Amino acid sequence: MKFPPLHALLCFEATGRHASMKSAAGELFVTPAAISQQIAKLEKAVGVTLFIRNTKRLELTPEGKIYLRAIRPALGQIADATQRLMSDNGPNTITVSCTSGFAMQWLLPRLPDFQALCPGIEVLISTTNRLVDLLGDGVDFAVRHGLGRYPGLEVEMLINDRLQPVCSPSLLPESRFLSSPIDLKNYNLLHDEHREDWGLWLRAVGIEDAEAAVQKGSVFVDSNGVIEAALAGMGIALVRRSLIREELASGRLVVPFRATIDTPIAYYLVYDETAILPKSSRQFRDWLVSQAVASQREFTTR
């Protein structure tokens, strides 16, 4: 069977979708006359009238409606495959948006591993605390700290380990432990700008008037500032263990209490749900998820 001309099929699909040759012509960057010629060519090739032409409106015939529904998925698959092919042979640069705390404490220490696996792919890290517009800001992936509800985006959980109080060893008595959470009233609490983490922890360990305690202490823009302040001996911080792996291993930060808490807030990888990811982006996504799984396993088995 002879296959109809592809250009004629594209003109037919656009015209049927818009119910207008003029609109189809604008989409395909041709003239309405050219659209009309291609549709006539297609009707001749298949031997069926596809449109009812009248002075008021262009309408599909019953056969035209059936044909349009049948060919639209196939044309979409051709477009998707072409875009993927072009993307896989395009520039290998990936832009990732995340907070400075996540970048400094988790992503950047692991990035040499990805560079060794995929030396031809360049990763650009854009640090910000605001929610970026993935399309408008030219961002391929974003790592967001929240509840995972991001309409219109593909969402994959990365890290959801427990919140742990930590501080500089210079801040503690020789035993390196505080006898009770009530002892926290004698210490400066370190918060990020949202403050909610300490409130969750204090209520979980039975501290009365937790809200009043949360209002005290020093506030920083993000977790990176909180961790740096803890290292400097400014107070006791409450952070995710996955963000302070090196600091705990080296002893620069210690744990004054064994108590930890779960939280509904986690780190999520998000990207445009309609995007066809090029090979470089798929490689980065798969690597990042595998690193997150390993990180989660490390701190949930301890």
N, C-alpha and C positions, 0 to 999 in steps of 0.2 A: 504494500500500500504506500502511495506517495504521501510524504509528510507535508502538511501545509507550510507556507513560508513563515518563519519565526517572527519576522517583523510584522506581518499581517496579523498574527495571533496577538502580539503585544498591543497593536492598535485596537483590535477588537476588545481585548480585556479592559483597556483603559476607557474606551468609549462606553462599554457596558456598565462599568463601575460608576462613571460620571453621568451616564445618560446624556452625553453631550460630546459632539465631535470637537467643538471649540476647546472645551476643558481638557480633553484627551490630547489635543494638539499642543496645548500649553505644557502639559506634563512631559510629553515626549519631544518637545522642541522641534516640532514640524508644523506645517500649515494644516488647517482644517481640510483643504482640498486633498492633501497627501493622505490624511486619515481616511477620507472617503474612498480614495483610490485603493488603499490597502484592504479596506473592508469589502469592497466590490471584488477584489482579487480573491479574498478568502471565500466569499460566497460562491464564486465561480468554481473554486477548487473543490469545495465540499458539496456543491450542488444543492444548497439549502439557503433560503432567505433567513438572515439572522436578525434583521432590524425591520420594524415598521416605520417607514418614513412619512411624516405628515408635517404640516406647517407649524403645529404647536410644540410638539415634543417628539424626541427620538425614543422609541420603545423597542425592547427586545421581543422577538417572537417567542412562542413557547419553546421552539427548538433552540433558539438563541439562549434562553435562560438556562436550559439544561446543559448546553455546550459550555457556557460561561462557568457554571458551577464545577463542571468536570475538569476544565483546563486550568483553573486558577491555582489549585494546589501544585500542579506540575510546574507552572511558571514560577511560583514562589520557591520551589525547590531548586530550580535552575538559578534564580537570583541569589539564593543563599549559598549555593555551592560556588558560584562565581565570586561572591564577596569573600568567602572563606579562602579560596585559592589566592585571590589578590592580597588578602591580609597576611597569609602565611608567607608570602614573598615580599612583604613590605618591611618598613623599618622595625627593628627589634628593640624598641624603647617602651618601657612600661612605667606609668606614673601612678604612685600609690600615695593616698592621703591618709594620715593618721595623726594622733596626738604626739607631741614631743616625748612624753613619757613612754608611750608604747614604742616609739622609734628608738629611743636611746637605750631603754632597758631590755627590750625583747627583740625587736626586728633587726637592728643594725648588728648586734653581736652574732647573729645567725646568717646574715647576708653573704659573708664570704663563702659559705657552703653552697649557696645557689650560684654564685659567680664561678665557682669551680666546676659545678655541674653543667652550667650553661654560659660559657664565657662570652658568647656572642650577643647576649641580651643585656641591655643597659636598664637599670632600675633607678628611677628618680623618686626620691622620698620628699613629699610635701607635708610639712608639719603644721597643723592648725587644730584649734579646739572647736571650730564651727563646723556645721554640717555642709559639706560641699555639694554643689550640683555636678554630678558626674559628667554629664554631657556638656554643660555650659562652661565648666572649669577645666575641661580637657583631662579628666582623671579616669584612669582605667579601673582602679580598685580603691575602695576606702575601707579602713578598719574603724568600726564604730563601737563605742562603749555604751550599751543600753539594754533594752529588753528584747531586741530582735524584731521589732515591728517596723518595717520599712517598706511601705506600699510602692509597687512599681519596680522594686529591686530584687535581684536574686540574693538570698541571705544564707550564709553558712556560718555556724558557730565555730569559733576558734578556741577560745580559752574561757573556762568558767571554774577556776580553782578558788580556794577559800581565802577569806580575808584574815591576815595575821598581824597582830601588834608586833612592832620591831623598834629598836632604838640602838644608839651607839652604846657599846659596853661601858664607856666612861660615865654613862648616866646612871648606872645601876650599882647597888652594893656589891660586895665581894662575891656573894652567892650567885650573882647575875640573874636572879629571879626576884620578882615582887611577890609578897606573900598572898596578896589578895587584889582583885580588880579595884577595890575601894581605894587602894594606894594611889590610883591614878589622879586623885584630887591634888596630889603634891607635885604633879608633873604637867608640863605644857603639852597639850594635844595638838598634833599637826594635821590639818585638814586640806583637802583640795577645795575648790570653790563651791562644790555642791554640799559638802558637810554631812551628807546622809550616812556615810559608812560608819562613823563612830557611833551615831545614834543606834544603828542596827546592832552593832557589837555590844554596846553597853546594856541595851535592853535584853539581849540574848543571854548575858551573864548575870542578869538580875539586879543591875544597878538602878536604884530608884532615882527619879528626877534626871533621867538620861538627857532630856532636852536641854536642861540648864547646863549640863557638862559640855554638850556639843557647842554651845555658844561661846565657850572659852577656848583659848588657844590661838595658834597662828594659822592663817589661811594662805594657800598658794594656788596658782592658776591651774596646775595639773599635778599628776602623780610624780612627775620628774622633780618638781620643786619640793614636794613633800619628802621624797627619798633623799635628796641632797640636804635638806634641813635635818633629817634624822642622822645622816652621816656626820653632820657638823655638831651633833649633840644638842640641838635646839629643842628636842622633845621626843615624844613617842608617836610614831606613825602607824597607820593601819593601811596595809597595802596587800596586793596579791603576791603570793610567794613566787609566782612565775616571773614577776618583774624584778625580783631581788635575788635571783639565784646566785650570782657571783658574790654579792655582798654578804650573803649568809655563809657561803662556802669559805670565804676568806676571813670571816669573823668580824668584818667591819660593821655589820649589823647583827644583833642578837635578839632572841625571843624572850621577852620578860614574862609572858604567860603562854601556856600551851593551848589555851582556848582559841578556837577558830570558828568562823560561822560561814554558812552558805549564803549566797545572795542571788536574787533573780537577775541581777545585772551581769552581763558577760561581754566579751569582745567578739564582734562579728565581722566577717568579711562580706562586703556588699559590692555589687556591680549591676550594671544595666541588664534587666532580665530579657530584653529584646536583642541584646548585642550578640553577634556571632564572634566568639573569641578567637583571635588568631592563635597560631601554634605557640608563640612566645608567651601569650597571656595564659593559655591553658597550662603550660609548663610551670609558670610562676604560681598560679592558683594551686596546682596539685602539690608543689613543693611546700607552699605556705601551710596548707592544710595538714600535710604530713608532719611538719615541724610542730604545729599546734597540738596534734595528737600525741606526739612524743613528750611535749612539755606538760600536757595535762596528765599523762600517765606518770610522769616523774613525781609530780606533787600530790597525786591522789593515792599513791602507793606508799608514801612515807608515813 
